[in-house]
C-alpha cells in the first residue's frame, strides 16, 4: 500500500465517531452521506476490521474502532494545531470560515457587514447558514455564530460577547386598527387577533411583558390568529392586517417611519432577548476568524438595543 493511502478517510472516520452518525458527519464535512459511508467501508477494508457496530437505529465504535479513534483524533488535532500555528503567522485572512446567523436578523443586518468584509479580503471563503434553532458550534464545526437569546451561560470552549438586546414593540397595520380599534391596556390584547412566532417543535413563543419589579420580565402566550415560523413572515402577516404582533424594532422601524405600521401600547415596549456574538475559542487565533470578529463586534455593538 502506498504510504499516502494509509491516511485516506481518517478525517471522515473521526467526524463520524464525533457526530455519531453518517448524516451528521456528512453535513459537517460538506459531503454526501453516500461518500461518507463508502469512505468508512474502504477504510475498514484496508484495516481488515470493523470500526463501527451498525444497526438501523444506532452507530457505535467497536473495541478496535475506539482504540483507533483515540490515535486518529490525536493525530488530526496535532495536524490542525500545526496548521493553525502556520496560518496565524499570516496577516491576510484567507480560507473557509463557517458562520451561522439568525434567519431574519442575519439576512437584514449581519450579512451586509460580512459582504462588506469579504470585499476587502478576496481570499476569504465564507460558508454562511441561516437558522433560528439552537446550534452547537463545537459539534457542528461552526467558527462564528450570532444568536438572539440562547444559552444563559456559554461553555468554556466558546468565546462570546453581548452586543445588545432586542427592543420589542407591539404594532399593527393602519387597516387593522381601523377595523378593530387600538388596545388601550395589556388585558385588551386578549380580545384582539394576534400574530405570533411558532418554533420548529410547534410551540408558540410567548410574548414579553414588564414584570412587577424593575428589570423583571414576564412571558405570556396569547391565542394566535396566525402563527409563523419566521420573523419576516410574522411581519408580512402584520402588515397585511391579520393582527397585532410583538416584533423587534430592527425588523419594524422602517415600516413605523413609513406609516405602514402603527405602534400600539408603547408603554409596554420592552427589551427582550440578549444578542450575542459567539465563536470557537480553539480557532479565534486564526487570522480569518480573528479579523472577522474584530470587524463585526464594534459594528453590531453600535446598534446597541435595536
C-alpha positions as CSV (number, residue, x, y, z in Angstrom):
1,X,0.0,0.0,0.0
2,X,1.3,3.4,-0.9
3,X,2.0,5.5,2.2
4,X,-0.5,8.2,1.1
5,X,-3.3,5.6,1.0
6,X,-2.9,4.9,4.8
7,X,-4.2,8.4,5.6
8,X,-7.3,8.4,3.4
9,X,-10.6,8.5,5.2
10,X,-9.1,9.2,8.7
11,X,-10.8,12.6,8.9
12,X,-14.1,11.1,7.8
13,X,-13.7,8.4,10.4
14,X,-13.1,10.9,13.2
15,X,-16.0,13.0,12.1
16,X,-18.4,10.0,12.1
17,X,-17.2,9.0,15.6
18,X,-17.6,12.6,16.9
19,X,-21.0,13.1,15.3
20,X,-22.4,9.7,16.0
21,X,-24.0,9.3,12.5
22,X,-23.0,9.3,8.8
23,X,-25.6,12.0,8.1
24,X,-24.3,14.5,10.7
25,X,-20.7,13.8,9.7
26,X,-21.6,14.4,6.0
27,X,-23.1,17.8,6.9
28,X,-20.0,18.8,8.9
29,X,-17.7,17.8,6.1
30,X,-19.9,19.1,3.2
31,X,-20.0,15.6,1.7
32,X,-22.9,13.3,0.7
33,X,-24.0,10.5,3.0
34,X,-23.0,8.0,0.4
35,X,-19.5,9.4,0.1
36,X,-19.0,9.2,3.9
37,X,-20.4,5.6,4.0
38,X,-18.1,4.5,1.2
39,X,-15.1,6.1,2.8
40,X,-15.7,4.2,6.1
41,X,-16.2,1.0,4.2
42,X,-12.9,1.4,2.3
43,X,-11.0,2.3,5.5
44,X,-12.4,-0.8,7.2
45,X,-11.4,-3.0,4.2
46,X,-7.9,-1.6,4.3
47,X,-7.6,-2.2,8.0
48,X,-9.2,-5.6,7.9
49,X,-11.5,-4.9,10.8
50,X,-14.8,-3.4,11.7
51,X,-14.6,0.1,13.2
52,X,-18.4,0.6,13.8
53,X,-21.2,-1.6,15.0
54,X,-24.2,-0.6,12.9
55,X,-27.9,-1.2,13.4
56,X,-30.9,0.6,11.7
57,X,-31.0,3.0,14.6
58,X,-27.6,3.2,16.2
59,X,-23.9,3.6,15.3
60,X,-21.2,2.8,17.9
61,X,-17.5,2.2,17.8
62,X,-16.2,-1.3,18.1
63,X,-13.4,-2.0,20.6
64,X,-10.9,-1.8,17.8
65,X,-12.6,1.4,16.5
66,X,-12.3,3.0,19.9
67,X,-8.6,2.4,20.1
68,X,-8.1,3.6,16.5
69,X,-10.2,6.7,17.2
70,X,-8.0,7.8,20.1
71,X,-4.9,7.7,17.9
72,X,-6.6,9.3,14.8
73,X,-8.2,12.1,16.8
74,X,-4.9,12.9,18.5
75,X,-3.0,12.9,15.2
76,X,-5.6,15.1,13.5
77,X,-5.7,17.5,16.4
78,X,-1.9,17.9,16.2
79,X,-2.1,18.5,12.5
80,X,-4.8,21.1,12.9
81,X,-2.8,22.8,15.7
82,X,0.3,22.9,13.5
83,X,-1.7,24.3,10.6
84,X,-3.3,26.9,12.8
85,X,0.1,28.0,14.1
86,X,1.4,28.5,10.5
87,X,-1.7,30.3,9.4
88,X,-1.6,32.5,12.5
89,X,1.7,34.0,11.2
90,X,0.0,35.1,8.0
91,X,-1.7,38.5,8.2
92,X,-4.2,38.2,5.3
93,X,-7.4,36.4,6.2
94,X,-8.0,33.5,3.8
95,X,-9.7,30.1,3.6
96,X,-13.1,28.8,4.6
97,X,-14.9,30.2,7.6
98,X,-18.2,28.9,8.7
99,X,-20.8,31.4,10.1
100,X,-24.3,30.7,11.3
101,X,-26.8,33.6,11.7
102,X,-30.4,34.0,12.9
103,X,-32.6,33.9,9.8
104,X,-34.2,37.3,9.6
105,X,-31.8,39.4,11.7
106,X,-28.9,37.7,9.9
107,X,-30.1,38.4,6.4
108,X,-31.0,42.0,7.2
109,X,-28.3,43.2,9.5
110,X,-25.3,40.8,9.7
111,X,-25.0,39.5,6.1
112,X,-24.4,43.1,4.7
113,X,-21.5,43.5,7.1
114,X,-20.0,40.2,6.1
115,X,-20.3,41.0,2.4
116,X,-18.5,44.3,3.0
117,X,-15.8,42.5,4.9
118,X,-15.1,39.8,2.3
119,X,-15.0,42.5,-0.4
120,X,-11.9,43.7,1.4
121,X,-10.5,40.2,1.8
122,X,-11.0,38.3,-1.5
123,X,-9.1,35.2,-0.3
124,X,-11.7,34.5,2.4
125,X,-14.3,31.9,1.6
126,X,-17.3,32.3,4.0
127,X,-19.9,29.5,4.3
128,X,-23.0,31.2,5.7
129,X,-26.0,29.4,7.0
130,X,-29.3,30.9,8.5
131,X,-31.1,29.1,11.3
132,X,-33.2,30.1,14.2
133,X,-32.7,26.8,16.0
134,X,-30.0,26.2,18.7
135,X,-26.7,25.3,17.2
136,X,-23.7,23.7,18.9
137,X,-20.6,25.3,17.3
138,X,-18.3,22.6,18.7
139,X,-20.4,19.7,17.4
140,X,-21.2,21.3,14.1
141,X,-17.8,22.8,13.4
142,X,-19.1,26.4,13.1
143,X,-16.5,29.2,13.6
144,X,-18.7,32.2,14.4
145,X,-22.3,32.3,15.5
146,X,-24.7,35.3,16.0
147,X,-27.6,34.4,18.3
148,X,-30.6,36.2,19.8
149,X,-31.2,34.5,23.1
150,X,-29.8,31.0,23.7
151,X,-27.7,29.8,26.5
152,X,-27.5,31.9,29.7
153,X,-24.0,30.6,30.3
154,X,-21.7,29.6,27.5
155,X,-19.3,26.6,27.8
156,X,-15.6,27.3,28.3
157,X,-14.9,26.1,24.7
158,X,-16.7,29.2,23.4
159,X,-15.9,32.8,23.4
160,X,-18.8,35.2,23.5
161,X,-19.7,38.9,23.6
162,X,-23.0,40.5,24.3
163,X,-23.7,43.3,21.9
164,X,-27.2,44.4,22.6
165,X,-30.8,43.3,23.2
166,X,-34.0,43.3,21.1
167,X,-36.3,46.3,21.6
168,X,-39.7,44.7,21.3
169,X,-42.8,46.7,20.4
170,X,-46.5,45.9,19.8
171,X,-47.6,47.0,16.4
172,X,-50.4,46.6,13.8
173,X,-51.3,47.9,10.4
174,X,-53.4,51.0,10.0
175,X,-56.0,48.9,8.3
176,X,-56.3,46.5,11.3
177,X,-56.6,49.5,13.7
178,X,-59.3,51.0,11.5
179,X,-61.3,47.7,11.7
180,X,-60.7,46.6,15.2
181,X,-59.5,49.7,17.2
182,X,-56.4,50.0,19.2
183,X,-55.9,48.2,22.5
184,X,-55.7,50.5,25.5
185,X,-54.4,48.1,28.1
186,X,-52.4,44.9,28.2
187,X,-55.6,42.9,29.0
188,X,-57.2,44.3,25.8
189,X,-54.8,42.1,23.9
190,X,-56.8,39.1,24.8
191,X,-59.7,40.4,22.7
192,X,-57.6,41.1,19.7
193,X,-56.2,39.0,16.9
194,X,-52.5,38.2,17.4
195,X,-49.7,37.2,15.0
196,X,-47.1,35.1,16.8
197,X,-44.0,33.1,16.2
198,X,-44.1,29.3,16.1
199,X,-41.0,27.3,16.8
200,X,-39.8,24.2,14.9
201,X,-41.3,21.9,17.6
202,X,-44.8,23.5,17.1
203,X,-44.7,25.5,20.3
204,X,-45.9,29.1,20.3
205,X,-43.2,31.6,21.5
206,X,-44.6,33.7,24.4
207,X,-44.7,37.5,24.4
208,X,-42.6,39.5,26.7
209,X,-44.1,41.9,29.3
210,X,-42.6,44.0,32.1
211,X,-42.7,42.4,35.5
212,X,-43.8,43.8,38.8
213,X,-40.3,44.6,39.8
214,X,-37.9,46.9,37.9
215,X,-35.9,44.9,35.3
216,X,-38.2,41.9,35.8
217,X,-39.6,40.2,32.7
218,X,-42.7,38.0,32.4
219,X,-43.7,35.8,29.5
220,X,-47.3,35.1,28.4
221,X,-48.6,33.1,25.5
222,X,-51.6,34.6,23.7
223,X,-54.1,33.0,21.4
224,X,-52.8,33.2,17.9
225,X,-54.8,34.3,14.8
226,X,-51.8,33.3,12.7
227,X,-48.5,31.6,13.9
228,X,-45.5,32.0,11.6
229,X,-42.1,30.3,12.0
230,X,-40.1,33.2,10.5
231,X,-39.7,36.8,11.7
232,X,-40.1,38.3,8.2
233,X,-43.2,36.1,7.8
234,X,-44.6,37.5,11.0
235,X,-44.0,41.0,9.8
236,X,-45.7,40.3,6.4
237,X,-48.8,39.0,8.2
238,X,-49.0,42.0,10.5
239,X,-48.5,44.4,7.5
240,X,-51.3,42.5,5.7
241,X,-53.7,43.4,8.6
242,X,-54.1,40.0,10.2
243,X,-53.5,41.1,13.8
244,X,-51.2,42.7,16.4
245,X,-47.6,41.4,16.6
246,X,-44.8,41.9,19.1
247,X,-41.8,42.4,16.9
248,X,-38.3,43.8,17.3
249,X,-37.5,47.4,16.1
250,X,-34.7,46.1,13.9
251,X,-37.4,44.5,11.8
252,X,-40.2,47.1,12.1
253,X,-38.6,50.6,12.3
254,X,-38.6,51.4,8.6
255,X,-42.3,50.5,8.5
256,X,-43.1,52.6,11.6
257,X,-41.3,55.5,9.9
258,X,-43.2,55.0,6.7
259,X,-46.6,54.8,8.4
260,X,-47.3,51.2,7.2
261,X,-47.2,50.0,10.8
262,X,-48.5,51.7,13.9
263,X,-47.1,51.1,17.3
264,X,-49.7,50.3,20.0
265,X,-49.3,50.2,23.8
266,X,-45.9,52.0,23.6
267,X,-45.7,51.9,27.4
268,X,-45.4,48.1,27.1
269,X,-42.4,48.2,24.8
270,X,-39.5,46.3,26.4
271,X,-36.1,44.9,25.9
272,X,-36.3,41.2,25.1
273,X,-33.7,38.6,24.4
274,X,-30.0,39.3,24.6
275,X,-27.9,39.4,21.3
276,X,-24.5,37.6,21.3
277,X,-21.6,37.1,19.1
278,X,-20.2,33.6,19.8
279,X,-17.1,31.8,18.5
280,X,-14.9,28.7,18.9
281,X,-12.0,29.6,21.2
282,X,-9.9,27.0,19.6
283,X,-10.0,28.9,16.3
284,X,-10.0,32.5,17.5
285,X,-6.3,32.9,16.8
286,X,-6.7,32.2,13.1
287,X,-6.4,35.4,11.1
288,X,-9.7,34.7,9.2
289,X,-11.7,34.3,12.4
290,X,-10.0,37.0,14.5
291,X,-10.3,39.6,11.7
292,X,-14.0,38.9,11.1
293,X,-14.7,39.0,14.9
294,X,-12.8,42.3,15.1
295,X,-14.8,43.7,12.2
296,X,-18.3,42.5,13.4
297,X,-18.2,43.3,17.1
298,X,-17.9,47.1,17.0
299,X,-20.4,47.3,14.2
300,X,-23.0,45.1,15.9
301,X,-22.4,46.9,19.2
302,X,-23.1,50.2,17.5
303,X,-26.7,49.1,17.1
304,X,-27.0,48.6,20.8
305,X,-30.6,47.8,21.7
306,X,-32.4,47.5,18.5
